[in-house]
C-alpha cells in the first residue's frame, strides 16, 4: 500500500512534467538559470507578457488576416500548379 502511493505519485510527477502551463510560468526562471543573466530573464518575461497582451486584444484580427493571407497564397500556388500542368500536356 505504501509503495503503491509513491508509485502513483511518481507517475503523476513524471507525466505532468510535459505540461506547457508549468513551463510557461517558469520560462524567465529557466532563462535566467541557463544564461545566468537577470537582464536576459527580464527581457524574456517582458516579451512574454507583451505578446500575451497583443494576442488578448488583437487575436481575432490577427487570425482573420492570417486566414486571408493563407487563402491568397493557396490560390497563387494553385494557379502556378495549374499553369505547369497545362504546359506539360
N, C-alpha and C positions, 0 to 999 in steps of 0.2 A: 504494500500500500504506500509506504514511504517512498520507495523507488519510483513507483508509478507517477506520483505527484511531481517529482523532479524531472522525470522523463517528459511529461506533458508540458511543464514549464519550459524546459529546454527546447522542445519542438516549437512552442509558440514564439520564443525569442528568436530562434533561427528563421522561422517563416516570416516574422514581422520585420526583419532587417531589410527586406526588399521594398518596404513601403515608402512611397515618394513623400508623403507629408512630413514624416520624421526627418528625412534628409533635407527637405526644403527648409525646415526651420533651423537646421544645423549648418547650412551652407556657409554662412560667414565664419562660423567657428572652424569649420573644416578648412576653409580658405586661409584663415589666419594660422592654423596649425601647420598646414603644408608649406605656406610661403614664409612663415614666421614674420609676417608683416601686418601690423594693425591697420596701416594705410590701405593695403590691398583688401583686407577683410571689410573695411568700412565702405570702400568702393563697391564691393560685391553686394553688400547689404543695400546700399543706396540704389544700385541698378535694379536689384530685385524688387524693391519697394516701388520704384518709379514705373517699371514695366507692369506690375500689378495694377497700379493706378491707371495707366493708359488703357489697359485691357478692360478694366472695370468701366471706364467712362466712354470708350470708343470701340468696344469689342464688336458690336453688331455692324457698325460702319466698316470696320476693317474686314470682317467676314464677307460682307456684300461685295466690297471692292475686290477681294481675293477671288470670289466666285466669278465675277465679271472678267477678271484677268485670265482665269483658268479657261473660261469659255472662249475668249479671244484666241488664246494660244492653241486650244484644241481645234478650233475652226481653221486657223492658219496651218497647222500641221496636217489636218485632213485635206486641205486644198493642195498642199505640196505632195502628199501621198497620191492623190487623185491625178495630178499632173504627171508624176513619174509613172504611174500605172498606164496612163494613156500614151506616153511617149515610148514605152517598151512594146506596145502592141502593134 
